[in-house]
Structures are given as structure tokens and as C-alpha cells.
Amino acid sequence: MTNQVWLPQNRESLSPQTLKKAQYVLDRIPQLSMSVQKIIEMARDEKVDSNQLAEVASSDPVLVSKILMMVNSTYYGITHKIDNLRLAIVLLGFNEVRNIAVQFGIMTAFGKAVEEGAYDAKKLWGHSYLVSVCAEMMSGDDNPKRAGVLMTMGILHDIGKFALNSIAEMMEKKSGKKVGNIETPNDTPLLAKEENIFGLNHAIIGSMLAEKWNLSDRMCDIIEYHHFPSFFGINDIKSKYIEDISAICLADLIVNTIMDEEKGLRKPHPVFFETLGIEPPLENLITEKTRTKLSKAEEVIESLL
């Protein structure tokens, strides 16, 4: 028996039956609200100010309540109650408001399936937030517009795992057997576990979900290929967004390493570091500054959740 290196699927390799099952689930996931979609797209525009953001957010009363709930939480230590949306956005900052909007939008879209299933939702939110923080560090100091996109992608890169929770819920109803949390450590790569259980991995269905939600081609590509640098050469990844894909891949690996989460992902070839002007290996990026920044981010996560 020959030893073959395991490689993740791409969308073209999915069977018609798997595509049909994925589409069945995606058809039952609601669209993101217009306000949440607009806030996600605003991340690309560095000229957006708090008044413009407040104008969009104010169209969604539930989102407004979430923002005000956050700014009045004990984490921010504000001594008097804030009930002015514009002031709340100034105090929280664009990044926090975007994160609240994305979390609110996904929780609304998935309902119960976001809370339990193959993936623990709280842990998933925490991981995505930390990847968002690391992704910002990959953008360089002179490109705030790209930083906004990468931070948004850090929050969104694993949305396919929420979709897999929905598939798990569907499978459990049909068979009466619980899928259970698939993050239990063993030698099998996490992506391979997903493909064995669901017929596809979270990156593929995440990209399909991003298309359903009318997110940009750039975001769809980054979601679909964000693990590819761990398995393929740079010329094998057919995307014009290779720098962004490299950034999210490395940010994800940094968080996995610091949080001691083994997911069966290999370190990318040095060329993926070079596209970002970064000196390999990955350990060069895990500095005391990075650890401090992620430690502070974990405090924000606790208040967000």
C-alpha cells in the first residue's frame, strides 16, 4: 500500500450528492440583514466615519441594542449609561462595532445551530476574533484600508463551521445519532474529519455561504482557500488574492500555535511569507508583542460573548 499525502478537497471535486446536501442547507440559511452586509463592506473604506456607521446601524433596532449593551458592559468601565448610538460607536471604535454586527448577523441567520453542534460556538467566536487581530498585523502600518478587509476576513474565515453545525443538526434529526464535537484531538487533520463526516470541509461551504450572502469575490476566495498554503504550492492556488490568502492562513496558524490547538495543518512554504514581505519561519511572528495583543483581545472576547 502506497503512502499518499492527504490533501483537502476543492469545490470541483465534490460529488453531486454532497453539493445537493450543501445547497439544501444553504437554501435554509437566511440572508444577512442589509445593515450587517453594509457594515461588512464598509470595512474596505478607510474614509467611513462614525456618523455614516451610525446611520447604517440605526436601521436595525436589535443591532443598536447590541451595540449599546456592549458599550455599557463592565469591560469598558464607563461610569454613566450611554444611550447615544453615535457616542457608543466612537467609544467602541469601528472594529468592535463590525465584530458585533457580524456576530449578531450570523447568530440571527443560524439560530440554534450556531449554539451547539460539531463546533463549540463560543470557542469558534474567540478563535475568529484572535485571527482578526493577527490579520491586522499582516497588513503593514501604511495600509489601513487593507487592514480593515483582513480584520473582517479574520472574523469571517470560519463561517463554514457554522454551516457544518447546521448540517450536523440535519443529520442528527434524520438518524437520531448526535454528531458530537469533532475537535477532539487525534492524528486526523480537522479538514479530513469534516470531509469524512459531512462530505465537504468548512472552507468550501463557507465560500458558498459567502456567495449566498453577496459578499465580494475577494472575500469568497479568501474563505475558500485560506488553508491551501498549508497543502499546496503558490502556483497551485488559482486566485488573484494570494497575498490576502497568505495573510489569513498565517494569522490562523499563529493563533493555533499560541493557543496550542493542533489541527493537522502544515507550515506553508517560505514563498507565502515572502508575498507579504515577512521573514519565515512562523515562529518569527510569535513575538511578545503578538502574545500581549492576543491576551488583551481575549479580554474583549469575554465581554463580547
N, C-alpha and C positions, 0 to 999 in steps of 0.2 A: 504494500500500500504506500503510495507516494504522499509525502507531507506537503500540503498546499497551504500557502499563507491565506488566511481568511481576509476577504475584502467586503466592504459594505455594498449594498445594492445601490443602483441608481434608478431613477424613475422608469427608464425604458425597460429595465429587467423585471418589472412587476408583472405578475400573471393577471389576466383579465379578471379572474375571480377576486384577487386581492384589491385591484383597482375598484371593482364594483362595491366591495365591502367598505373601502375607504370613502368612496363617494356617497354611500348610503349614510355614513356618519356625518360627513361634511355637510350634506344637504340639511341635516337636522340641527346644525350649529347656527345660531342667529348671526346676522351681520353685526359688526361693531357699530355702536352709535356714531352718528355723524360727528359729534363733538370729540369723541375719542380718536376717530380717524384723523380729524383735523389737527388735534394736538400732536399725534404721532408725526404727521407730515411737517408740522411747524418746527420740529427738531432740526430740519435741514436749513432753516433760515435764521441766521445769527442776528438779523435786524428786528425780529419779533420782540415786542416789549410786553410788560405786564398788563397794560390796558387791552392789547389785542388778545392775549391769552385769556384774560378775564371775560372778554366779550364772547369767546367761543365756549368757555367752561360754563358761563352763566345760562346757556341754553339748556343745560341738563341739571335739573334741581338735585337729583341724587348725587351727581358728581360734586356739585357745590357743597353738599352736606359732608361728603367725604373729605374734601379739602379743608373745610372749617374744623372738622373733627380732628384732623391731623395737626393743624397749626395750634389747636388748643390742648393737645396732648401734653403730658408731663415732660416728655422728652425735650421740648423746646423751651420749657421753663418760663413761659410768658406769664406775667403776674396778673394781667387783666384779660378778660374774654375778648377774643377777636371775632367780629361778625361781619367785617367788611372783606369781600372776596378779593378786591384788588390789593389790599394791605396783606391779606393772607398769602397771596401769590408772591408779593415782594419779599415777605419774611421767609417763605419756604424756598423760593428760587424755582426757576423753570424746570430743572432736572427732577426735583421732588414732585412737582405737580404732574409732570409727564409720567413718572413712575406710578403715581396714584391713579392717573387716568387709565393707564394700560392695565394695571391690576384690577381696577373696577370693571373695565370693559371685558376682560377675559373671564372674571368671576361671574359677570352677568350672562355672558354667552354660554358658559358651560354648566352653570348651576351646581348641582350635587356632584357631578363628575369631576369638578375642579377640587373638591374637598377630599376625596378618597379614591383609591384605585391602585393602579400599578405604580404610581408615583405619589409620594407624600407632598401635598401642595405647599405646605409651609417651607419645607426644605427646598423645594423647587424655586419658590419665590426668592428665598435667600440666596441660592446659587446664582440665579439670573441677575439679581441686584449686584452681587460682587463682580460678576463678569462685566456688567455695565461699567462699574468703577474702573476695572482693569483696562477695558477697551478705551476709555477716555485717555488713559496714559499712553496708548499706542498712537494717538492722533498727532502728537507733536504739540509744541507750545504756540505755534503760529497759525493754527487752522481750527478755530472754534466751530466753524460750520461742519467740518468732518467729525469733530469731537461729538457734536450733537447726534449725528447719524450713528456713529459707532456706539454711543451710550444707549440709544434706542434699540440698536440691534442686540446689544448685550441683554437687555430686558426681554427681547422677543425671540432670541435664538432657539430657545427650547419650547416654544409654544406647541410643537408637535407632541410633546409629552402629555399635555392636557388633552389633546385629541386621542392619544392612546388610552388615556383614562376613560374616555367615552366609549372607545371600542371594547375595553375591558368590561365596562358596565353592561354593554350589549351582549357580550359573550357570557357573562355571568347569568343574565336573565334567561338566555337560551339554554344553557347547560345546567344551571343550578350550582355550578362549581365556581368558587372565588379564584380569581387570577392571583391575587396577592401582590405584595410589593416585590418588584423584580430587581431592586437594587441590592439584594442580599449578595455579599461578596463571594465570588468564586473565580475560577480561571477563565470563564467565558466572557468575552467583551460585551459590554452592555448593549451595543448596537446589534450584536449577534443574538442576544437574548430576545430583543424586541422582534427581530425578524423571525425567530423560531416560534414565538408566541402569536404574533399579530400578522405575520406575512410581510411586514414592512417596518422601517425604522422611523424614529421621531423626526429626523431631518427631512425626509421625503414628505411625510404627511403635514409637517409644519409648513413647508413651502406651498403645498397645495392649499392649506388653510389661509396663508398669506395672500395667495391669489384670490381666493373667495372674498377676502376682506378688502380687496382692491388696493393692497399695499404695492409699493413700487417694485419694478423688476429687480432693482438693486437689492431690496430687502428680501425678495423671494429667493434670489440666487444665494445670498449670504446664508440664509436659513438652511437651504438645501445642501450646501457644500461646506458648511463650517467645520465638519470633521474630516473632510477629504485630505487636507495636508498631512494628516496622521497616517494616511494609507497610500496616497498617490503622489506621483511627481507633478511638478508645476505645469508641465505641458499636457498632462492628462486631465486637467481640470478646465473644462470648456466654459470659461466665464471671463468677462472683461473686468470683473470686480475682484480680481485676485488679491489685491492689497487689503481690501476690507475683509475678505475671507480669511486671509492670513492673520489679520489683527484679532478677529473674533476667536479663531482657533487657538492662538497663543494665549489670549486672555482667559479662555476656558481652561486651558491646561495649567495656567498659573494658579487659578482658584482651586482646581482639583488637587494640585500638588500641595498648596498651603493647607487646605482643609483635609489632606490625607484621604482623598476619595479616589480609589483605583477603579477606572472604567475601561481598562484594556485598550487605551489609546497610546500610540507610539509617538515619540518626539518627531516633529517634522524635520525634513531635510533643511540644511542651512539656507538654501535659496529662498525659503519662505520668510526667514528672518531678514534676509538681505533686501527683499522687496519693501520692507518697512524701514530700512536703514538701521537695523538692530544687529548687534553682535551676538551670535549664538555662543553657548548653548542657552537653554531655557533658564537655567539656574542664575544666569547673569541678570535676569529680570526680577528675580525674587530677592529684593533688597529690603533693608529695614524700613525704608520709606514705604515700599509696597505693603509690607505687613502692617504698618501703622495705619495706612489709609484703609485697608480692608477691615482692620479692627474697629475703626470708627464707623465704617459702613455697616458693620454688624449691629451696632447700637441703633442706627437708623432703621435697619430691617425690623428690629424688635418693635419699634414704635409704629412702623407701617403695618405690621401684622397684628 
